[in-house]
Amino acid sequence: PLQNDCIGTFTCRGMENGQMKTNQDYACSAMPFADIPGTAVFIVCDGHGRTGDDVSQEVLNSLAFELEENADSLLDEPGHTIARSFQAVNDHLSAMAAEPTIEVDARESGTCCVLAYLRAGSLWVGGVGDCRAVLGTEHEGNILTHALSTDHVVDLPLERKRIEAAGGMVRDSWLAEDGARMAAKLYENLNNTRLGPGLSISRAFGDLNAKRFGLIPHPELTYHKVTRRDLYLVLATDGVWEFLDSEDVIDVVHKCCTSGEPAQVACKTIIAKAARQWAVHEGDYRDDITIVVAYLQPLMQGLSNDLALVRHCDPDEL
């Protein structure tokens, strides 16, 4: 595929009671990022709560702004810079919540997020919540999947330990009256779940009132050195991962790429497949579904060409 076809992103609004609902997902891709040759950034956010759409959009914009403002640091210390930017954005949400007139209310709403930063073959991924980043790698003629992020759910042992140490309580997963398996959730008091917050995730931007129960905005960071065997990078919200596993998604991407289809087609194909599964399992309810797909080899070639062009330019022309 051509370089312009190697990155795709697409989103689909969710449904409730058969009606389209407000899409609380946001995503972006930037290449080059902050006008730095040889770089690319991808961000996917999945808002939740009454004002989750506002929080999600604010986080995406603010996170891109923080990284761009600290572009030099991002080049020298990408991991530390990503972590500091996550905290700075959450501090920004806290400051907004303290204003007399709250423009974006993140007190009881928040967003999950996963971010990927690529430069010169180095891939950094940072995430909070249950958005997910997955790598597709060729090995002996097969395409294998490799998780680049962790789904931060409240019953993960280390996450649960932190929550309970802060005074929060975790209700284990249970069967609802209709037989559906309900995810484990975070509560202030298991004897009075109406007090909330009722979150299934242990890390997120926002949800400021849940901070005292152990919810944190600190990203888990992953580093990966990209090789010629690494073919695909996928970032997506849990609307994709609810009923499709990583292998399903990477298989669709691989078929689209080897058929000469652009990454945008892979995105739309995956979203259609995910939406069908939501209809099968949930009837007239569907979560928002958002995905970013990158064909890594043409993308890496494009980034390398950008760097080579800069190296061979006359400095006076830069």
NUKOLTI-737268 format. One record per residue (C-alpha): residue number from 0; x, y, z; chain. Coordinates in pm, 1 decimal. Layout:
# residues N
atom i->NUM	X->X	Y->Y	Z->Z	ch->A;
...
END
This chain:
# residues 318
atom i->0	X->0.0	Y->0.0	Z->0.0	ch->A;
atom i->1	X->96.2	Y->359.6	Z->-55.4	ch->A;
atom i->2	X->220.0	Y->558.2	Z->241.9	ch->A;
atom i->3	X->-103.2	Y->760.7	Z->247.1	ch->A;
atom i->4	X->-299.9	Y->436.2	Z->280.0	ch->A;
atom i->5	X->-104.7	Y->288.7	Z->570.7	ch->A;
atom i->6	X->-295.3	Y->468.1	Z->849.1	ch->A;
atom i->7	X->-669.1	Y->452.3	Z->906.3	ch->A;
atom i->8	X->-912.9	Y->552.3	Z->1178.3	ch->A;
atom i->9	X->-1286.5	Y->516.1	Z->1210.3	ch->A;
atom i->10	X->-1558.1	Y->544.2	Z->1473.9	ch->A;
atom i->11	X->-1916.5	Y->425.8	Z->1507.3	ch->A;
atom i->12	X->-2170.6	Y->567.0	Z->1751.7	ch->A;
atom i->13	X->-2327.2	Y->330.0	Z->1998.7	ch->A;
atom i->14	X->-2696.1	Y->250.9	Z->2037.2	ch->A;
atom i->15	X->-2932.0	Y->228.9	Z->2332.4	ch->A;
atom i->16	X->-3292.5	Y->109.7	Z->2308.4	ch->A;
atom i->17	X->-3252.5	Y->111.5	Z->1932.7	ch->A;
atom i->18	X->-3157.5	Y->482.3	Z->1921.3	ch->A;
atom i->19	X->-2818.5	Y->627.3	Z->1832.8	ch->A;
atom i->20	X->-2649.5	Y->775.0	Z->2140.0	ch->A;
atom i->21	X->-2381.6	Y->1038.8	Z->2187.1	ch->A;
atom i->22	X->-2042.6	Y->906.8	Z->2081.8	ch->A;
atom i->23	X->-1800.2	Y->939.5	Z->2373.5	ch->A;
atom i->24	X->-1502.6	Y->804.2	Z->2176.1	ch->A;
atom i->25	X->-1233.9	Y->1022.1	Z->2020.4	ch->A;
atom i->26	X->-921.0	Y->932.0	Z->1823.8	ch->A;
atom i->27	X->-645.1	Y->1101.6	Z->1628.9	ch->A;
atom i->28	X->-328.2	Y->1026.5	Z->1435.6	ch->A;
atom i->29	X->-45.1	Y->1266.9	Z->1357.3	ch->A;
atom i->30	X->250.8	Y->1206.7	Z->1126.5	ch->A;
atom i->31	X->486.4	Y->1377.8	Z->1171.6	ch->A;
atom i->32	X->402.5	Y->1476.7	Z->1526.6	ch->A;
atom i->33	X->478.7	Y->1834.2	Z->1637.2	ch->A;
atom i->34	X->657.1	Y->1883.2	Z->1302.0	ch->A;
atom i->35	X->932.1	Y->1644.0	Z->1416.4	ch->A;
atom i->36	X->1045.4	Y->1438.1	Z->1114.8	ch->A;
atom i->37	X->1026.3	Y->1063.4	Z->1157.6	ch->A;
atom i->38	X->761.0	Y->1062.8	Z->1430.8	ch->A;
atom i->39	X->400.0	Y->950.5	Z->1461.2	ch->A;
atom i->40	X->148.0	Y->965.3	Z->1745.3	ch->A;
atom i->41	X->-182.8	Y->781.3	Z->1776.4	ch->A;
atom i->42	X->-437.3	Y->839.7	Z->2053.7	ch->A;
atom i->43	X->-767.7	Y->666.8	Z->2128.4	ch->A;
atom i->44	X->-1002.0	Y->780.1	Z->2409.4	ch->A;
atom i->45	X->-1320.1	Y->617.1	Z->2540.2	ch->A;
atom i->46	X->-1531.4	Y->841.2	Z->2763.4	ch->A;
atom i->47	X->-1778.9	Y->723.8	Z->3025.4	ch->A;
atom i->48	X->-2029.0	Y->887.6	Z->3257.8	ch->A;
atom i->49	X->-2278.8	Y->1167.8	Z->3202.7	ch->A;
atom i->50	X->-2019.8	Y->1407.7	Z->3053.9	ch->A;
atom i->51	X->-1782.5	Y->1143.9	Z->2921.7	ch->A;
atom i->52	X->-1789.4	Y->1285.9	Z->2569.5	ch->A;
atom i->53	X->-1663.9	Y->1623.8	Z->2694.9	ch->A;
atom i->54	X->-1395.0	Y->1463.9	Z->2911.0	ch->A;
atom i->55	X->-1278.6	Y->1237.4	Z->2629.9	ch->A;
atom i->56	X->-1244.7	Y->1523.8	Z->2383.1	ch->A;
atom i->57	X->-1069.4	Y->1745.4	Z->2638.4	ch->A;
atom i->58	X->-822.1	Y->1470.4	Z->2725.4	ch->A;
atom i->59	X->-735.8	Y->1398.2	Z->2361.9	ch->A;
atom i->60	X->-675.2	Y->1765.7	Z->2284.5	ch->A;
atom i->61	X->-488.8	Y->1833.5	Z->2609.4	ch->A;
atom i->62	X->-271.3	Y->1524.5	Z->2582.1	ch->A;
atom i->63	X->-164.2	Y->1614.9	Z->2228.1	ch->A;
atom i->64	X->-96.0	Y->1971.1	Z->2348.9	ch->A;
atom i->65	X->116.6	Y->1854.2	Z->2643.9	ch->A;
atom i->66	X->326.1	Y->1626.7	Z->2426.1	ch->A;
atom i->67	X->375.2	Y->1895.8	Z->2163.7	ch->A;
atom i->68	X->472.4	Y->2153.9	Z->2427.6	ch->A;
atom i->69	X->732.8	Y->1906.9	Z->2557.3	ch->A;
atom i->70	X->852.1	Y->1785.7	Z->2217.3	ch->A;
atom i->71	X->1222.3	Y->1810.2	Z->2306.4	ch->A;
atom i->72	X->1168.7	Y->1603.8	Z->2618.7	ch->A;
atom i->73	X->961.2	Y->1355.3	Z->2418.8	ch->A;
atom i->74	X->1261.8	Y->1295.2	Z->2194.2	ch->A;
atom i->75	X->1504.8	Y->1248.6	Z->2483.5	ch->A;
atom i->76	X->1285.2	Y->1079.2	Z->2745.3	ch->A;
atom i->77	X->970.6	Y->948.1	Z->2576.2	ch->A;
atom i->78	X->854.1	Y->723.8	Z->2860.2	ch->A;
atom i->79	X->892.3	Y->986.0	Z->3131.0	ch->A;
atom i->80	X->738.4	Y->1253.8	Z->2909.7	ch->A;
atom i->81	X->431.4	Y->1044.8	Z->2831.8	ch->A;
atom i->82	X->381.3	Y->964.6	Z->3201.2	ch->A;
atom i->83	X->421.8	Y->1330.8	Z->3302.7	ch->A;
atom i->84	X->179.7	Y->1437.6	Z->3030.3	ch->A;
atom i->85	X->-87.4	Y->1197.6	Z->3155.3	ch->A;
atom i->86	X->-56.3	Y->1344.1	Z->3505.0	ch->A;
atom i->87	X->-54.4	Y->1702.5	Z->3373.5	ch->A;
atom i->88	X->-376.4	Y->1639.9	Z->3180.2	ch->A;
atom i->89	X->-547.0	Y->1495.1	Z->3486.1	ch->A;
atom i->90	X->-428.6	Y->1793.6	Z->3691.0	ch->A;
atom i->91	X->-583.8	Y->2012.9	Z->3421.8	ch->A;
atom i->92	X->-916.9	Y->1833.2	Z->3464.8	ch->A;
atom i->93	X->-894.1	Y->1885.0	Z->3841.1	ch->A;
atom i->94	X->-829.9	Y->2257.2	Z->3791.9	ch->A;
atom i->95	X->-1129.6	Y->2284.2	Z->3560.2	ch->A;
atom i->96	X->-1349.4	Y->2111.6	Z->3819.1	ch->A;
atom i->97	X->-1246.8	Y->2372.7	Z->4079.2	ch->A;
atom i->98	X->-1362.4	Y->2666.9	Z->3866.3	ch->A;
atom i->99	X->-1686.7	Y->2848.9	Z->3963.1	ch->A;
atom i->100	X->-1825.8	Y->2760.9	Z->3621.0	ch->A;
atom i->101	X->-1716.1	Y->2412.0	Z->3517.8	ch->A;
atom i->102	X->-1662.3	Y->2390.0	Z->3144.3	ch->A;
atom i->103	X->-1569.1	Y->2020.1	Z->3145.6	ch->A;
atom i->104	X->-1695.8	Y->1827.2	Z->3448.4	ch->A;
atom i->105	X->-1471.7	Y->1528.2	Z->3522.2	ch->A;
atom i->106	X->-1582.4	Y->1477.1	Z->3882.9	ch->A;
atom i->107	X->-1798.6	Y->1173.4	Z->3809.3	ch->A;
atom i->108	X->-1710.9	Y->1117.9	Z->3444.2	ch->A;
atom i->109	X->-1385.5	Y->1015.9	Z->3282.4	ch->A;
atom i->110	X->-1215.1	Y->848.4	Z->2992.4	ch->A;
atom i->111	X->-993.2	Y->552.2	Z->2921.3	ch->A;
atom i->112	X->-705.6	Y->619.9	Z->2684.3	ch->A;
atom i->113	X->-424.9	Y->448.5	Z->2497.4	ch->A;
atom i->114	X->-145.1	Y->635.5	Z->2318.8	ch->A;
atom i->115	X->130.9	Y->515.6	Z->2086.8	ch->A;
atom i->116	X->442.2	Y->716.3	Z->2000.8	ch->A;
atom i->117	X->667.8	Y->595.6	Z->1720.0	ch->A;
atom i->118	X->1010.1	Y->731.4	Z->1628.6	ch->A;
atom i->119	X->1306.3	Y->576.2	Z->1447.5	ch->A;
atom i->120	X->1186.4	Y->223.9	Z->1509.1	ch->A;
atom i->121	X->1111.3	Y->280.6	Z->1878.3	ch->A;
atom i->122	X->749.9	Y->231.8	Z->1983.0	ch->A;
atom i->123	X->620.7	Y->357.1	Z->2317.7	ch->A;
atom i->124	X->267.3	Y->279.7	Z->2436.7	ch->A;
atom i->125	X->97.7	Y->426.4	Z->2742.6	ch->A;
atom i->126	X->-253.3	Y->354.3	Z->2856.6	ch->A;
atom i->127	X->-511.6	Y->380.0	Z->3133.3	ch->A;
atom i->128	X->-833.4	Y->181.1	Z->3145.0	ch->A;
atom i->129	X->-947.7	Y->-76.9	Z->2892.1	ch->A;
atom i->130	X->-860.1	Y->75.4	Z->2556.2	ch->A;
atom i->131	X->-610.3	Y->-164.0	Z->2401.9	ch->A;
atom i->132	X->-305.8	Y->-157.7	Z->2173.5	ch->A;
atom i->133	X->-207.7	Y->-473.5	Z->1984.6	ch->A;
atom i->134	X->83.7	Y->-559.8	Z->1756.2	ch->A;
atom i->135	X->65.1	Y->-807.3	Z->1468.0	ch->A;
atom i->136	X->397.2	Y->-983.0	Z->1398.3	ch->A;
atom i->137	X->500.5	Y->-1235.0	Z->1133.6	ch->A;
atom i->138	X->659.3	Y->-1554.2	Z->1266.0	ch->A;
atom i->139	X->736.1	Y->-1854.1	Z->1046.8	ch->A;
atom i->140	X->459.0	Y->-1767.5	Z->804.2	ch->A;
atom i->141	X->199.2	Y->-1701.1	Z->1073.9	ch->A;
atom i->142	X->73.3	Y->-1369.1	Z->1209.0	ch->A;
atom i->143	X->98.5	Y->-1358.0	Z->1587.3	ch->A;
atom i->144	X->-53.4	Y->-1100.0	Z->1820.1	ch->A;
atom i->145	X->128.1	Y->-924.7	Z->2102.1	ch->A;
atom i->146	X->-45.6	Y->-706.4	Z->2361.5	ch->A;
atom i->147	X->115.9	Y->-365.8	Z->2406.5	ch->A;
atom i->148	X->-118.1	Y->-252.6	Z->2684.9	ch->A;
atom i->149	X->-300.7	Y->-387.2	Z->2988.6	ch->A;
atom i->150	X->-675.6	Y->-375.6	Z->3047.0	ch->A;
atom i->151	X->-688.7	Y->-202.7	Z->3385.8	ch->A;
atom i->152	X->-989.4	Y->-370.8	Z->3545.2	ch->A;
atom i->153	X->-1058.4	Y->-353.2	Z->3917.4	ch->A;
atom i->154	X->-1013.7	Y->-722.7	Z->3991.8	ch->A;
atom i->155	X->-657.3	Y->-747.5	Z->3860.4	ch->A;
atom i->156	X->-465.0	Y->-850.3	Z->4175.3	ch->A;
atom i->157	X->-228.9	Y->-550.4	Z->4190.1	ch->A;
atom i->158	X->-501.1	Y->-304.7	Z->4093.7	ch->A;
atom i->159	X->-737.4	Y->-447.9	Z->4354.0	ch->A;
atom i->160	X->-468.0	Y->-431.7	Z->4619.3	ch->A;
atom i->161	X->-414.0	Y->-60.8	Z->4555.2	ch->A;
atom i->162	X->-787.0	Y->11.2	Z->4556.5	ch->A;
atom i->163	X->-847.9	Y->-168.3	Z->4883.2	ch->A;
atom i->164	X->-543.7	Y->-3.5	Z->5044.2	ch->A;
atom i->165	X->-701.8	Y->333.1	Z->4958.4	ch->A;
atom i->166	X->-1031.5	Y->234.7	Z->5119.5	ch->A;
atom i->167	X->-1223.5	Y->136.8	Z->4807.4	ch->A;
atom i->168	X->-1414.2	Y->-190.0	Z->4777.2	ch->A;
atom i->169	X->-1432.1	Y->-428.6	Z->4483.7	ch->A;
atom i->170	X->-1743.8	Y->-629.5	Z->4412.6	ch->A;
atom i->171	X->-1644.3	Y->-948.3	Z->4234.5	ch->A;
atom i->172	X->-1805.9	Y->-1028.5	Z->3902.1	ch->A;
atom i->173	X->-2154.2	Y->-1175.3	Z->3935.1	ch->A;
atom i->174	X->-2442.1	Y->-1318.1	Z->3736.6	ch->A;
atom i->175	X->-2732.8	Y->-1084.0	Z->3672.9	ch->A;
atom i->176	X->-3094.9	Y->-1201.8	Z->3683.4	ch->A;
atom i->177	X->-3089.6	Y->-1254.3	Z->3307.2	ch->A;
atom i->178	X->-2781.1	Y->-1476.0	Z->3338.6	ch->A;
atom i->179	X->-2538.3	Y->-1217.5	Z->3198.0	ch->A;
atom i->180	X->-2194.4	Y->-1201.9	Z->3356.4	ch->A;
atom i->181	X->-2141.5	Y->-860.5	Z->3515.6	ch->A;
atom i->182	X->-1788.1	Y->-722.1	Z->3547.0	ch->A;
atom i->183	X->-1629.0	Y->-661.4	Z->3885.1	ch->A;
atom i->184	X->-1681.1	Y->-301.4	Z->3998.6	ch->A;
atom i->185	X->-1535.4	Y->-44.4	Z->4235.0	ch->A;
atom i->186	X->-1760.2	Y->91.0	Z->4510.5	ch->A;
atom i->187	X->-1731.3	Y->313.2	Z->4812.2	ch->A;
atom i->188	X->-1942.4	Y->69.7	Z->5016.4	ch->A;
atom i->189	X->-2052.8	Y->-277.1	Z->4908.2	ch->A;
atom i->190	X->-2353.0	Y->-253.0	Z->5141.3	ch->A;
atom i->191	X->-2474.1	Y->61.9	Z->4963.9	ch->A;
atom i->192	X->-2370.1	Y->45.1	Z->4598.9	ch->A;
atom i->193	X->-2586.3	Y->349.4	Z->4520.6	ch->A;
atom i->194	X->-2300.7	Y->557.8	Z->4658.2	ch->A;
atom i->195	X->-2097.7	Y->458.0	Z->4350.2	ch->A;
atom i->196	X->-1876.1	Y->501.3	Z->4169.8	ch->A;
atom i->197	X->-1954.4	Y->162.6	Z->4012.8	ch->A;
atom i->198	X->-1651.4	Y->162.9	Z->3781.5	ch->A;
atom i->199	X->-1512.1	Y->-154.6	Z->3626.0	ch->A;
atom i->200	X->-1179.5	Y->14.1	Z->3548.2	ch->A;
atom i->201	X->-904.0	Y->95.0	Z->3796.4	ch->A;
atom i->202	X->-722.8	Y->366.8	Z->3597.9	ch->A;
atom i->203	X->-862.5	Y->655.7	Z->3397.5	ch->A;
atom i->204	X->-848.6	Y->1025.5	Z->3331.6	ch->A;
atom i->205	X->-1106.6	Y->1213.0	Z->3534.6	ch->A;
atom i->206	X->-1346.9	Y->1033.7	Z->3770.9	ch->A;
atom i->207	X->-1200.3	Y->1276.1	Z->4022.4	ch->A;
atom i->208	X->-1435.6	Y->1179.6	Z->4304.4	ch->A;
atom i->209	X->-1310.1	Y->820.8	Z->4280.1	ch->A;
atom i->210	X->-948.5	Y->923.2	Z->4337.2	ch->A;
atom i->211	X->-987.8	Y->867.8	Z->4711.1	ch->A;
atom i->212	X->-1081.2	Y->504.6	Z->4638.3	ch->A;
atom i->213	X->-760.8	Y->425.9	Z->4450.9	ch->A;
atom i->214	X->-845.6	Y->517.2	Z->4092.2	ch->A;
atom i->215	X->-536.7	Y->671.7	Z->3928.3	ch->A;
atom i->216	X->-444.8	Y->835.8	Z->3593.4	ch->A;
atom i->217	X->-93.4	Y->687.0	Z->3583.9	ch->A;
atom i->218	X->-27.0	Y->505.0	Z->3255.9	ch->A;
atom i->219	X->131.3	Y->165.5	Z->3226.9	ch->A;
atom i->220	X->415.9	Y->204.7	Z->2975.7	ch->A;
atom i->221	X->541.9	Y->-45.2	Z->2719.5	ch->A;
atom i->222	X->848.8	Y->-15.5	Z->2496.3	ch->A;
atom i->223	X->895.8	Y->-217.7	Z->2177.9	ch->A;
atom i->224	X->1171.4	Y->-205.2	Z->1917.5	ch->A;
atom i->225	X->1002.1	Y->-239.0	Z->1580.6	ch->A;
atom i->226	X->1155.2	Y->-497.5	Z->1344.2	ch->A;
atom i->227	X->1076.5	Y->-601.2	Z->987.4	ch->A;
atom i->228	X->855.8	Y->-877.1	Z->1126.4	ch->A;
atom i->229	X->622.5	Y->-628.2	Z->1294.4	ch->A;
atom i->230	X->345.7	Y->-564.1	Z->1042.7	ch->A;
atom i->231	X->44.4	Y->-405.3	Z->1211.3	ch->A;
atom i->232	X->-40.3	Y->-175.5	Z->1499.5	ch->A;
atom i->233	X->-399.7	Y->-148.0	Z->1625.0	ch->A;
atom i->234	X->-540.9	Y->82.8	Z->1892.6	ch->A;
atom i->235	X->-908.8	Y->52.4	Z->1979.5	ch->A;
atom i->236	X->-1172.6	Y->117.3	Z->2243.3	ch->A;
atom i->237	X->-1344.0	Y->-165.8	Z->2429.0	ch->A;
atom i->238	X->-1632.6	Y->-148.4	Z->2183.3	ch->A;
atom i->239	X->-1403.5	Y->-348.1	Z->1952.9	ch->A;
atom i->240	X->-1259.1	Y->-582.1	Z->2214.5	ch->A;
atom i->241	X->-1585.3	Y->-673.0	Z->2389.8	ch->A;
atom i->242	X->-1667.5	Y->-949.5	Z->2141.4	ch->A;
atom i->243	X->-1357.4	Y->-967.9	Z->1919.7	ch->A;
atom i->244	X->-1023.9	Y->-1094.3	Z->2044.3	ch->A;
atom i->245	X->-686.1	Y->-966.0	Z->1930.4	ch->A;
atom i->246	X->-641.4	Y->-1252.0	Z->1684.8	ch->A;
atom i->247	X->-974.9	Y->-1173.4	Z->1515.3	ch->A;
atom i->248	X->-878.6	Y->-810.5	Z->1467.2	ch->A;
atom i->249	X->-525.0	Y->-869.8	Z->1343.2	ch->A;
atom i->250	X->-653.6	Y->-1136.3	Z->1102.7	ch->A;
atom i->251	X->-887.8	Y->-881.2	Z->941.7	ch->A;
atom i->252	X->-605.8	Y->-626.5	Z->917.0	ch->A;
atom i->253	X->-372.6	Y->-883.1	Z->758.7	ch->A;
atom i->254	X->-630.2	Y->-987.2	Z->498.5	ch->A;
atom i->255	X->-700.9	Y->-626.3	Z->404.6	ch->A;
atom i->256	X->-333.5	Y->-536.1	Z->378.0	ch->A;
atom i->257	X->-235.5	Y->-839.7	Z->169.9	ch->A;
atom i->258	X->-532.8	Y->-773.5	Z->-59.2	ch->A;
atom i->259	X->-401.5	Y->-423.0	Z->-126.9	ch->A;
atom i->260	X->-677.0	Y->-250.6	Z->69.2	ch->A;
atom i->261	X->-588.4	Y->69.8	Z->259.0	ch->A;
atom i->262	X->-588.7	Y->73.3	Z->637.5	ch->A;
atom i->263	X->-913.8	Y->270.6	Z->635.5	ch->A;
atom i->264	X->-1090.4	Y->-29.8	Z->483.6	ch->A;
atom i->265	X->-949.4	Y->-249.7	Z->759.3	ch->A;
atom i->266	X->-1091.1	Y->-8.6	Z->1017.4	ch->A;
atom i->267	X->-1439.3	Y->-11.4	Z->863.1	ch->A;
atom i->268	X->-1435.6	Y->-390.1	Z->823.6	ch->A;
atom i->269	X->-1344.5	Y->-443.6	Z->1188.9	ch->A;
atom i->270	X->-1606.6	Y->-198.0	Z->1311.5	ch->A;
atom i->271	X->-1875.0	Y->-368.5	Z->1099.2	ch->A;
atom i->272	X->-1771.7	Y->-706.1	Z->1238.7	ch->A;
atom i->273	X->-1775.7	Y->-575.1	Z->1594.4	ch->A;
atom i->274	X->-2117.6	Y->-412.0	Z->1543.9	ch->A;
atom i->275	X->-2261.3	Y->-741.7	Z->1418.9	ch->A;
atom i->276	X->-2134.7	Y->-916.0	Z->1732.5	ch->A;
atom i->277	X->-2292.6	Y->-648.8	Z->1952.3	ch->A;
atom i->278	X->-2625.5	Y->-712.2	Z->1777.3	ch->A;
atom i->279	X->-2595.7	Y->-1087.0	Z->1831.1	ch->A;
atom i->280	X->-2507.3	Y->-1059.6	Z->2199.7	ch->A;
atom i->281	X->-2679.2	Y->-738.1	Z->2312.1	ch->A;
atom i->282	X->-2967.0	Y->-682.4	Z->2071.5	ch->A;
atom i->283	X->-3053.9	Y->-311.6	Z->2051.5	ch->A;
atom i->284	X->-2760.5	Y->-197.4	Z->2267.3	ch->A;
atom i->285	X->-2412.2	Y->-126.0	Z->2131.2	ch->A;
atom i->286	X->-2115.7	Y->55.0	Z->2279.2	ch->A;
atom i->287	X->-1926.0	Y->319.8	Z->2083.1	ch->A;
atom i->288	X->-1663.6	Y->154.8	Z->1861.2	ch->A;
atom i->289	X->-1341.8	Y->331.1	Z->1757.1	ch->A;
atom i->290	X->-1020.3	Y->201.1	Z->1602.5	ch->A;
atom i->291	X->-687.0	Y->314.8	Z->1458.0	ch->A;
atom i->292	X->-495.6	Y->80.3	Z->1225.8	ch->A;
atom i->293	X->-138.8	Y->127.9	Z->1102.4	ch->A;
atom i->294	X->44.0	Y->-86.5	Z->847.4	ch->A;
atom i->295	X->381.6	Y->-62.4	Z->1014.0	ch->A;
atom i->296	X->623.4	Y->-142.3	Z->731.7	ch->A;
atom i->297	X->509.9	Y->129.3	Z->486.2	ch->A;
atom i->298	X->465.4	Y->364.4	Z->781.2	ch->A;
atom i->299	X->820.7	Y->298.8	Z->900.8	ch->A;
atom i->300	X->948.6	Y->352.3	Z->547.4	ch->A;
atom i->301	X->769.3	Y->685.2	Z->530.7	ch->A;
atom i->302	X->912.8	Y->795.4	Z->863.1	ch->A;
atom i->303	X->1262.7	Y->688.9	Z->754.0	ch->A;
atom i->304	X->1226.5	Y->884.5	Z->431.2	ch->A;
atom i->305	X->1131.5	Y->1195.1	Z->631.6	ch->A;
atom i->306	X->1443.1	Y->1160.1	Z->845.4	ch->A;
atom i->307	X->1664.9	Y->1099.7	Z->542.5	ch->A;
atom i->308	X->1525.5	Y->1409.6	Z->372.9	ch->A;
atom i->309	X->1609.5	Y->1625.3	Z->674.5	ch->A;
atom i->310	X->1960.5	Y->1482.6	Z->702.7	ch->A;
atom i->311	X->2034.1	Y->1568.1	Z->339.3	ch->A;
atom i->312	X->1882.4	Y->1916.0	Z->339.4	ch->A;
atom i->313	X->2093.6	Y->2225.8	Z->358.8	ch->A;
atom i->314	X->2049.2	Y->2360.1	Z->716.1	ch->A;
atom i->315	X->1963.7	Y->2701.3	Z->571.5	ch->A;
atom i->316	X->1667.0	Y->2541.9	Z->399.1	ch->A;
atom i->317	X->1518.7	Y->2393.0	Z->717.0	ch->A;
END
